[in-house]
Amino acid sequence: MVIHKTFADFVLFLYVHMAHADGEFHETEVKVVKEKMKKLFPNESDYDRKLKETMALYMDFDKNQLRTLFRDTFKHFSEVKFPVKYHIYTDLYDIINADGKIDESETDALSTLKEIIDVSH
């Protein structure tokens, strides 16, 4: 299952997933996501709109299908090298740590993604 046309769009979806891993979007986490979007989408002019669209896509997505989506999408974008994937992983950690505390649900989400990234290496 692949729902993203570009790897950057998929990465933003991952960022939103991590920002919401504890069940809510904390303002500080969203702020970190917006900062990271500047590198992901250097030609984007409306980061707020793009983030809102991705958040809506995430909220409407069947969460039971997330693991399949993540695994299939990493396989789909197989040309992406491990160092880039590792950088994404560190970005995800930055996002969950943005509010100064890391909940167990965030740790679990990050661990799952680490496993998928390592498997696709």
N, CA, C and O atoms as a GROMACS GRO file, in nm:
protein
  484
    1MET      N    1   0.084  -0.117   0.000
    1MET     CA    2   0.000   0.000   0.000
    1MET      C    3   0.090   0.124   0.000
    1MET      O    4   0.170   0.145   0.091
    2VAL      N    5   0.075   0.205  -0.102
    2VAL     CA    6   0.150   0.330  -0.113
    2VAL      C    7   0.050   0.440  -0.146
    2VAL      O    8  -0.026   0.429  -0.242
    3ILE      N    9   0.050   0.548  -0.067
    3ILE     CA   10  -0.046   0.656  -0.090
    3ILE      C   11   0.023   0.789  -0.121
    3ILE      O   12  -0.044   0.890  -0.144
    4HIS      N   13   0.156   0.790  -0.121
    4HIS     CA   14   0.230   0.915  -0.143
    4HIS      C   15   0.303   0.911  -0.277
    4HIS      O   16   0.364   0.810  -0.313
    5LYS      N   17   0.296   1.021  -0.349
    5LYS     CA   18   0.360   1.029  -0.480
    5LYS      C   19   0.509   1.060  -0.469
    5LYS      O   20   0.587   1.021  -0.555
    6THR      N   21   0.548   1.130  -0.362
    6THR     CA   22   0.689   1.164  -0.345
    6THR      C   23   0.738   1.118  -0.209
    6THR      O   24   0.660   1.102  -0.115
    7PHE      N   25   0.869   1.096  -0.200
    7PHE     CA   26   0.925   1.054  -0.072
    7PHE      C   27   0.911   1.165   0.031
    7PHE      O   28   0.889   1.137   0.148
    8ALA      N   29   0.923   1.289  -0.011
    8ALA     CA   30   0.908   1.403   0.082
    8ALA      C   31   0.768   1.404   0.143
    8ALA      O   32   0.754   1.430   0.263
    9ASP      N   33   0.666   1.378   0.064
    9ASP     CA   34   0.529   1.372   0.118
    9ASP      C   35   0.515   1.259   0.220
    9ASP      O   36   0.449   1.274   0.322
   10PHE      N   37   0.578   1.146   0.191
   10PHE     CA   38   0.576   1.034   0.285
   10PHE      C   39   0.647   1.071   0.415
   10PHE      O   40   0.598   1.040   0.524
   11VAL      N   41   0.761   1.137   0.405
   11VAL     CA   42   0.836   1.177   0.524
   11VAL      C   43   0.751   1.273   0.609
   11VAL      O   44   0.750   1.261   0.732
   12LEU      N   45   0.683   1.366   0.547
   12LEU     CA   46   0.596   1.456   0.621
   12LEU      C   47   0.487   1.377   0.693
   12LEU      O   48   0.452   1.408   0.807
   13PHE      N   49   0.433   1.277   0.628
   13PHE     CA   50   0.333   1.190   0.690
   13PHE      C   51   0.392   1.121   0.813
   13PHE      O   52   0.326   1.110   0.917
   14LEU      N   53   0.517   1.075   0.802
   14LEU     CA   54   0.586   1.014   0.917
   14LEU      C   55   0.602   1.116   1.030
   14LEU      O   56   0.581   1.083   1.147
   15TYR      N   57   0.638   1.238   0.995
   15TYR     CA   58   0.653   1.344   1.096
   15TYR      C   59   0.521   1.366   1.170
   15TYR      O   60   0.518   1.379   1.292
   16VAL      N   61   0.413   1.371   1.094
   16VAL     CA   62   0.281   1.391   1.154
   16VAL      C   63   0.246   1.271   1.243
   16VAL      O   64   0.191   1.288   1.352
   17HIS      N   65   0.278   1.153   1.196
   17HIS     CA   66   0.253   1.032   1.277
   17HIS      C   67   0.325   1.042   1.411
   17HIS      O   68   0.267   1.012   1.515
   18MET      N   69   0.450   1.083   1.409
   18MET     CA   70   0.525   1.092   1.534
   18MET      C   71   0.471   1.204   1.622
   18MET      O   72   0.464   1.188   1.744
   19ALA      N   73   0.433   1.314   1.563
   19ALA     CA   74   0.378   1.426   1.641
   19ALA      C   75   0.246   1.386   1.708
   19ALA      O   76   0.208   1.444   1.809
   20HIS      N   77   0.178   1.288   1.651
   20HIS     CA   78   0.048   1.245   1.703
   20HIS      C   79   0.056   1.111   1.777
   20HIS      O   80  -0.047   1.058   1.819
   21ALA      N   81   0.174   1.056   1.792
   21ALA     CA   82   0.189   0.922   1.850
   21ALA      C   83   0.130   0.910   1.990
   21ALA      O   84   0.087   0.802   2.030
   22ASP      N   85   0.128   1.019   2.064
   22ASP     CA   86   0.072   1.015   2.199
   22ASP      C   87  -0.075   1.056   2.202
   22ASP      O   88  -0.133   1.074   2.309
   23GLY      N   89  -0.135   1.070   2.084
   23GLY     CA   90  -0.278   1.098   2.077
   23GLY      C   91  -0.316   1.242   2.057
   23GLY      O   92  -0.433   1.274   2.041
   24GLU      N   93  -0.217   1.331   2.057
   24GLU     CA   94  -0.247   1.473   2.032
   24GLU      C   95  -0.130   1.541   1.965
   24GLU      O   96  -0.016   1.496   1.974
   25PHE      N   97  -0.160   1.650   1.896
   25PHE     CA   98  -0.057   1.729   1.831
   25PHE      C   99  -0.015   1.841   1.927
   25PHE      O  100  -0.088   1.939   1.943
   26HIS      N  101   0.101   1.826   1.989
   26HIS     CA  102   0.150   1.932   2.077
   26HIS      C  103   0.206   2.046   1.994
   26HIS      O  104   0.269   2.024   1.891
   27GLU      N  105   0.182   2.165   2.039
   27GLU     CA  106   0.226   2.284   1.967
   27GLU      C  107   0.376   2.281   1.940
   27GLU      O  108   0.420   2.316   1.830
   28THR      N  109   0.454   2.240   2.038
   28THR     CA  110   0.599   2.237   2.019
   28THR      C  111   0.641   2.133   1.915
   28THR      O  112   0.736   2.154   1.840
   29GLU      N  113   0.571   2.022   1.910
   29GLU     CA  114   0.602   1.919   1.810
   29GLU      C  115   0.566   1.968   1.670
   29GLU      O  116   0.641   1.946   1.575
   30VAL      N  117   0.452   2.034   1.659
   30VAL     CA  118   0.412   2.088   1.529
   30VAL      C  119   0.512   2.194   1.483
   30VAL      O  120   0.543   2.203   1.364
   31LYS      N  121   0.562   2.273   1.575
   31LYS     CA  122   0.662   2.374   1.541
   31LYS      C  123   0.789   2.309   1.485
   31LYS      O  124   0.845   2.357   1.387
   32VAL      N  125   0.833   2.200   1.546
   32VAL     CA  126   0.951   2.127   1.496
   32VAL      C  127   0.923   2.069   1.358
   32VAL      O  128   1.008   2.074   1.270
   33VAL      N  129   0.804   2.014   1.339
   33VAL     CA  130   0.767   1.961   1.207
   33VAL      C  131   0.774   2.071   1.102
   33VAL      O  132   0.829   2.049   0.994
   34LYS      N  133   0.721   2.187   1.133
   34LYS     CA  134   0.724   2.299   1.036
   34LYS      C  135   0.867   2.338   1.002
   34LYS      O  136   0.897   2.369   0.887
   35GLU      N  137   0.956   2.337   1.101
   35GLU     CA  138   1.097   2.369   1.075
   35GLU      C  139   1.158   2.266   0.980
   35GLU      O  140   1.233   2.302   0.889
   36LYS      N  141   1.128   2.141   1.002
   36LYS     CA  142   1.184   2.034   0.920
   36LYS      C  143   1.125   2.035   0.779
   36LYS      O  144   1.187   1.988   0.684
   37MET      N  145   1.005   2.087   0.766
   37MET     CA  146   0.942   2.096   0.635
   37MET      C  147   1.019   2.187   0.541
   37MET      O  148   1.016   2.168   0.419
   38LYS      N  149   1.088   2.285   0.595
   38LYS     CA  150   1.164   2.378   0.511
   38LYS      C  151   1.272   2.306   0.431
   38LYS      O  152   1.302   2.344   0.317
   39LYS      N  153   1.330   2.203   0.490
   39LYS     CA  154   1.431   2.124   0.418
   39LYS      C  155   1.366   2.024   0.324
   39LYS      O  156   1.418   1.996   0.216
   40LEU      N  157   1.252   1.970   0.365
   40LEU     CA  158   1.181   1.873   0.282
   40LEU      C  159   1.122   1.935   0.156
   40LEU      O  160   1.125   1.876   0.048
   41PHE      N  161   1.069   2.056   0.173
   41PHE     CA  162   0.997   2.125   0.065
   41PHE      C  163   1.053   2.266   0.047
   41PHE      O  164   0.984   2.363   0.080
   42PRO      N  165   1.175   2.278  -0.003
   42PRO     CA  166   1.236   2.412  -0.012
   42PRO      C  167   1.161   2.508  -0.105
   42PRO      O  168   1.176   2.630  -0.093
   43ASN      N  169   1.082   2.456  -0.196
   43ASN     CA  170   1.009   2.541  -0.291
   43ASN      C  171   0.864   2.565  -0.251
   43ASN      O  172   0.790   2.632  -0.323
   44GLU      N  173   0.825   2.512  -0.137
   44GLU     CA  174   0.687   2.528  -0.088
   44GLU      C  175   0.668   2.671  -0.037
   44GLU      O  176   0.756   2.728   0.027
   45SER      N  177   0.554   2.727  -0.066
   45SER     CA  178   0.526   2.864  -0.020
   45SER      C  179   0.425   2.869   0.094
   45SER      O  180   0.418   2.968   0.167
   46ASP      N  181   0.347   2.762   0.111
   46ASP     CA  182   0.244   2.761   0.215
   46ASP      C  183   0.257   2.635   0.300
   46ASP      O  184   0.186   2.537   0.280
   47TYR      N  185   0.349   2.642   0.397
   47TYR     CA  186   0.374   2.526   0.484
   47TYR      C  187   0.253   2.492   0.569
   47TYR      O  188   0.226   2.375   0.594
   48ASP      N  189   0.179   2.593   0.614
   48ASP     CA  190   0.062   2.568   0.697
   48ASP      C  191  -0.043   2.485   0.621
   48ASP      O  192  -0.099   2.391   0.676
   49ARG      N  193  -0.067   2.521   0.497
   49ARG     CA  194  -0.164   2.448   0.415
   49ARG      C  195  -0.118   2.303   0.394
   49ARG      O  196  -0.196   2.210   0.411
   50LYS      N  197   0.008   2.286   0.358
   50LYS     CA  198   0.062   2.153   0.332
   50LYS      C  199   0.054   2.067   0.458
   50LYS      O  200   0.018   1.949   0.452
   51LEU      N  201   0.087   2.125   0.572
   51LEU     CA  202   0.081   2.051   0.697
   51LEU      C  203  -0.064   2.016   0.732
   51LEU      O  204  -0.090   1.903   0.775
   52LYS      N  205  -0.156   2.109   0.714
   52LYS     CA  206  -0.298   2.081   0.743
   52LYS      C  207  -0.349   1.967   0.655
   52LYS      O  208  -0.423   1.881   0.702
   53GLU      N  209  -0.311   1.968   0.528
   53GLU     CA  210  -0.354   1.862   0.436
   53GLU      C  211  -0.300   1.726   0.480
   53GLU      O  212  -0.372   1.626   0.477
   54THR      N  213  -0.174   1.725   0.521
   54THR     CA  214  -0.113   1.599   0.564
   54THR      C  215  -0.174   1.552   0.696
   54THR      O  216  -0.195   1.433   0.715
   55MET      N  217  -0.202   1.645   0.785
   55MET     CA  218  -0.266   1.609   0.912
   55MET      C  219  -0.405   1.550   0.887
   55MET      O  220  -0.445   1.454   0.952
   56ALA      N  221  -0.478   1.608   0.794
   56ALA     CA  222  -0.612   1.557   0.761
   56ALA      C  223  -0.602   1.417   0.700
   56ALA      O  224  -0.680   1.328   0.734
   57LEU      N  225  -0.505   1.397   0.610
   57LEU     CA  226  -0.483   1.265   0.551
   57LEU      C  227  -0.451   1.163   0.660
   57LEU      O  228  -0.502   1.052   0.659
   58TYR      N  229  -0.366   1.203   0.753
   58TYR     CA  230  -0.328   1.114   0.862
   58TYR      C  231  -0.449   1.080   0.950
   58TYR      O  232  -0.471   0.964   0.983
   59MET      N  233  -0.526   1.179   0.986
   59MET     CA  234  -0.641   1.157   1.075
   59MET      C  235  -0.746   1.067   1.009
   59MET      O  236  -0.813   0.990   1.077
   60ASP      N  237  -0.759   1.075   0.876
   60ASP     CA  238  -0.856   0.993   0.804
   60ASP      C  239  -0.805   0.852   0.773
   60ASP      O  240  -0.883   0.764   0.737
   61PHE      N  241  -0.675   0.831   0.787
   61PHE     CA  242  -0.615   0.703   0.750
   61PHE      C  243  -0.643   0.598   0.857
   61PHE      O  244  -0.642   0.628   0.977
   62ASP      N  245  -0.668   0.475   0.814
   62ASP     CA  246  -0.693   0.363   0.906
   62ASP      C  247  -0.561   0.330   0.978
   62ASP      O  248  -0.467   0.279   0.916
   63LYS      N  249  -0.555   0.360   1.107
   63LYS     CA  250  -0.431   0.343   1.184
   63LYS      C  251  -0.387   0.197   1.191
   63LYS      O  252  -0.269   0.169   1.213
   64ASN      N  253  -0.480   0.104   1.172
   64ASN     CA  254  -0.444  -0.038   1.169
   64ASN      C  255  -0.359  -0.073   1.046
   64ASN      O  256  -0.296  -0.179   1.042
   65GLN      N  257  -0.359   0.015   0.948
   65GLN     CA  258  -0.284  -0.009   0.825
   65GLN      C  259  -0.150   0.065   0.821
   65GLN      O  260  -0.078   0.057   0.721
   66LEU      N  261  -0.116   0.136   0.928
   66LEU     CA  262   0.006   0.218   0.926
   66LEU      C  263   0.132   0.136   0.903
   66LEU      O  264   0.216   0.172   0.820
   67ARG      N  265   0.148   0.027   0.975
   67ARG     CA  266   0.269  -0.055   0.961
   67ARG      C  267   0.286  -0.102   0.816
   67ARG      O  268   0.396  -0.097   0.762
   68THR      N  269   0.177  -0.148   0.755
   68THR     CA  270   0.181  -0.191   0.616
   68THR      C  271   0.218  -0.074   0.525
   68THR      O  272   0.302  -0.087   0.436
   69LEU      N  273   0.156   0.040   0.549
   69LEU     CA  274   0.187   0.159   0.469
   69LEU      C  275   0.335   0.195   0.480
   69LEU      O  276   0.401   0.218   0.379
   70PHE      N  277   0.388   0.199   0.601
   70PHE     CA  278   0.528   0.237   0.621
   70PHE      C  279   0.621   0.137   0.552
   70PHE      O  280   0.714   0.177   0.482
   71ARG      N  281   0.598   0.010   0.573
   71ARG     CA  282   0.685  -0.092   0.513
   71ARG      C  283   0.679  -0.086   0.360
   71ARG      O  284   0.782  -0.086   0.293
   72ASP      N  285   0.558  -0.082   0.305
   72ASP     CA  286   0.542  -0.081   0.160
   72ASP      C  287   0.600   0.046   0.098
   72ASP      O  288   0.658   0.041  -0.011
   73THR      N  289   0.584   0.158   0.166
   73THR     CA  290   0.633   0.284   0.109
   73THR      C  291   0.784   0.290   0.112
   73THR      O  292   0.846   0.338   0.017
   74PHE      N  293   0.846   0.242   0.218
   74PHE     CA  294   0.993   0.236   0.219
   74PHE      C  295   1.043   0.143   0.108
   74PHE      O  296   1.145   0.172   0.046
   75LYS      N  297   0.973   0.033   0.083
   75LYS     CA  298   1.012  -0.057  -0.026
   75LYS      C  299   0.993   0.012  -0.161
   75LYS      O  300   1.076  -0.002  -0.250
   76HIS      N  301   0.883   0.086  -0.174
   76HIS     CA  302   0.853   0.157  -0.298
   76HIS      C  303   0.963   0.259  -0.332
   76HIS      O  304   1.004   0.272  -0.447
   77PHE      N  305   1.009   0.330  -0.230
   77PHE     CA  306   1.114   0.429  -0.250
   77PHE      C  307   1.250   0.367  -0.214
   77PHE      O  308   1.326   0.422  -0.135
   78SER      N  309   1.277   0.252  -0.273
   78SER     CA  310   1.398   0.175  -0.240
   78SER      C  311   1.527   0.246  -0.280
   78SER      O  312   1.635   0.210  -0.232
   79GLU      N  313   1.518   0.344  -0.368
   79GLU     CA  314   1.639   0.417  -0.409
   79GLU      C  315   1.690   0.510  -0.300
   79GLU      O  316   1.802   0.561  -0.310
   80VAL      N  317   1.610   0.533  -0.198
   80VAL     CA  318   1.651   0.619  -0.087
   80VAL      C  319   1.753   0.542  -0.003
   80VAL      O  320   1.726   0.433   0.045
   81LYS      N  321   1.870   0.602   0.013
   81LYS     CA  322   1.980   0.536   0.082
   81LYS      C  323   1.962   0.537   0.234
   81LYS      O  324   1.890   0.620   0.289
   82PHE      N  325   2.029   0.443   0.300
   82PHE     CA  326   2.018   0.429   0.444
   82PHE      C  327   2.053   0.557   0.519
   82PHE      O  328   1.984   0.589   0.616
   83PRO      N  329   2.158   0.632   0.482
   83PRO     CA  330   2.188   0.756   0.558
   83PRO      C  331   2.070   0.855   0.559
   83PRO      O  332   2.049   0.924   0.658
   84VAL      N  333   1.996   0.862   0.451
   84VAL     CA  334   1.878   0.949   0.445
   84VAL      C  335   1.771   0.896   0.540
   84VAL      O  336   1.708   0.973   0.612
   85LYS      N  337   1.751   0.767   0.540
   85LYS     CA  338   1.653   0.706   0.630
   85LYS      C  339   1.693   0.728   0.775
   85LYS      O  340   1.608   0.754   0.861
   86TYR      N  341   1.822   0.717   0.802
   86TYR     CA  342   1.868   0.738   0.939
   86TYR      C  343   1.845   0.883   0.982
   86TYR      O  344   1.807   0.910   1.096
   87HIS      N  345   1.868   0.976   0.890
   87HIS     CA  346   1.842   1.117   0.920
   87HIS      C  347   1.694   1.139   0.952
   87HIS      O  348   1.660   1.215   1.043
   88ILE      N  349   1.607   1.073   0.879
   88ILE     CA  350   1.463   1.081   0.906
   88ILE      C  351   1.435   1.029   1.046
   88ILE      O  352   1.357   1.088   1.121
   89TYR      N  353   1.498   0.917   1.081
   89TYR     CA  354   1.480   0.860   1.214
   89TYR      C  355   1.520   0.960   1.322
   89TYR      O  356   1.450   0.975   1.422
   90THR      N  357   1.632   1.029   1.304
   90THR     CA  358   1.674   1.128   1.404
   90THR      C  359   1.578   1.246   1.407
   90THR      O  360   1.554   1.302   1.514
   91ASP      N  361   1.522   1.283   1.292
   91ASP     CA  362   1.420   1.388   1.289
   91ASP      C  363   1.298   1.346   1.371
   91ASP      O  364   1.240   1.427   1.444
   92LEU      N  365   1.260   1.220   1.358
   92LEU     CA  366   1.143   1.169   1.431
   92LEU      C  367   1.168   1.178   1.582
   92LEU      O  368   1.078   1.212   1.658
   93TYR      N  369   1.289   1.147   1.623
   93TYR     CA  370   1.323   1.159   1.764
   93TYR      C  371   1.314   1.305   1.809
   93TYR      O  372   1.262   1.333   1.917
   94ASP      N  373   1.364   1.397   1.726
   94ASP     CA  374   1.354   1.540   1.759
   94ASP      C  375   1.208   1.582   1.779
   94ASP      O  376   1.178   1.660   1.868
   95ILE      N  377   1.120   1.529   1.696
   95ILE     CA  378   0.978   1.565   1.704
   95ILE      C  379   0.916   1.516   1.834
   95ILE      O  380   0.847   1.592   1.902
   96ILE      N  381   0.941   1.392   1.870
   96ILE     CA  382   0.877   1.341   1.993
   96ILE      C  383   0.939   1.401   2.118
   96ILE      O  384   0.876   1.402   2.224
   97ASN      N  385   1.059   1.451   2.107
   97ASN     CA  386   1.127   1.511   2.222
   97ASN      C  387   1.100   1.661   2.232
   97ASN      O  388   1.142   1.725   2.329
   98ALA      N  389   1.030   1.717   2.136
   98ALA     CA  390   1.010   1.863   2.130
   98ALA      C  391   0.936   1.920   2.250
   98ALA      O  392   0.961   2.033   2.291
   99ASP      N  393   0.844   1.841   2.306
   99ASP     CA  394   0.767   1.892   2.420
   99ASP      C  395   0.834   1.862   2.554
   99ASP      O  396   0.778   1.888   2.660
  100GLY      N  397   0.956   1.808   2.548
  100GLY     CA  398   1.033   1.787   2.669
  100GLY      C  399   1.007   1.655   2.739
  100GLY      O  400   1.070   1.624   2.840
  101LYS      N  401   0.915   1.576   2.687
  101LYS     CA  402   0.890   1.445   2.746
  101LYS      C  403   0.856   1.347   2.635
  101LYS      O  404   0.797   1.382   2.533
  102ILE      N  405   0.896   1.222   2.659
  102ILE     CA  406   0.869   1.118   2.561
  102ILE      C  407   0.781   1.014   2.629
  102ILE      O  408   0.822   0.948   2.725
  103ASP      N  409   0.659   1.000   2.577
  103ASP     CA  410   0.564   0.902   2.629
  103ASP      C  411   0.596   0.763   2.575
  103ASP      O  412   0.666   0.748   2.474
  104GLU      N  413   0.544   0.662   2.642
  104GLU     CA  414   0.566   0.525   2.597
  104GLU      C  415   0.510   0.502   2.457
  104GLU      O  416   0.570   0.430   2.377
  105SER      N  417   0.397   0.564   2.426
  105SER     CA  418   0.338   0.548   2.293
  105SER      C  419   0.431   0.605   2.185
  105SER      O  420   0.439   0.550   2.075
  106GLU      N  421   0.501   0.713   2.218
  106GLU     CA  422   0.596   0.772   2.123
  106GLU      C  423   0.718   0.682   2.107
  106GLU      O  424   0.769   0.665   1.996
  107THR      N  425   0.765   0.625   2.217
  107THR     CA  426   0.878   0.532   2.211
  107THR      C  427   0.842   0.410   2.127
  107THR      O  428   0.923   0.364   2.047
  108ASP      N  429   0.721   0.358   2.146
  108ASP     CA  430   0.676   0.242   2.068
  108ASP      C  431   0.669   0.275   1.919
  108ASP      O  432   0.712   0.196   1.835
  109ALA      N  433   0.614   0.392   1.886
  109ALA     CA  434   0.603   0.433   1.746
  109ALA      C  435   0.741   0.448   1.683
  109ALA      O  436   0.764   0.405   1.570
  110LEU      N  437   0.833   0.508   1.756
  110LEU     CA  438   0.969   0.528   1.705
  110LEU      C  439   1.039   0.393   1.688
  110LEU      O  440   1.109   0.372   1.589
  111SER      N  441   1.021   0.303   1.781
  111SER     CA  442   1.081   0.170   1.774
  111SER      C  443   1.030   0.092   1.652
  111SER      O  444   1.108   0.026   1.584
  112THR      N  445   0.901   0.102   1.628
  112THR     CA  446   0.842   0.035   1.512
  112THR      C  447   0.902   0.089   1.383
  112THR      O  448   0.936   0.012   1.293
  113LEU      N  449   0.915   0.220   1.374
  113LEU     CA  450   0.971   0.279   1.252
  113LEU      C  451   1.119   0.243   1.238
  113LEU      O  452   1.166   0.221   1.126
  114LYS      N  453   1.192   0.238   1.346
  114LYS     CA  454   1.333   0.200   1.340
  114LYS      C  455   1.345   0.059   1.284
  114LYS      O  456   1.431   0.032   1.199
  115GLU      N  457   1.260  -0.031   1.331
  115GLU     CA  458   1.262  -0.168   1.281
  115GLU      C  459   1.233  -0.171   1.131
  115GLU      O  460   1.300  -0.243   1.057
  116ILE      N  461   1.136  -0.096   1.087
  116ILE     CA  462   1.101  -0.095   0.944
  116ILE      C  463   1.214  -0.035   0.862
  116ILE      O  464   1.246  -0.086   0.755
  117ILE      N  465   1.274   0.071   0.910
  117ILE     CA  466   1.386   0.133   0.839
  117ILE      C  467   1.502   0.035   0.831
  117ILE      O  468   1.563   0.021   0.725
  118ASP      N  469   1.535  -0.033   0.941
  118ASP     CA  470   1.645  -0.130   0.942
  118ASP      C  471   1.616  -0.248   0.849
  118ASP      O  472   1.706  -0.296   0.779
  119VAL      N  473   1.492  -0.293   0.849
  119VAL     CA  474   1.454  -0.406   0.764
  119VAL      C  475   1.469  -0.368   0.616
  119VAL      O  476   1.510  -0.450   0.534
  120SER      N  477   1.435  -0.245   0.585
  120SER     CA  478   1.439  -0.205   0.444
  120SER      C  479   1.581  -0.167   0.400
  120SER      O  480   1.601  -0.131   0.284
  121HIS      N  481   1.679  -0.174   0.490
  121HIS     CA  482   1.818  -0.139   0.459
  121HIS      C  483   1.882  -0.241   0.372
  121HIS      O  484   1.999  -0.227   0.336
   0.00000   0.00000   0.00000
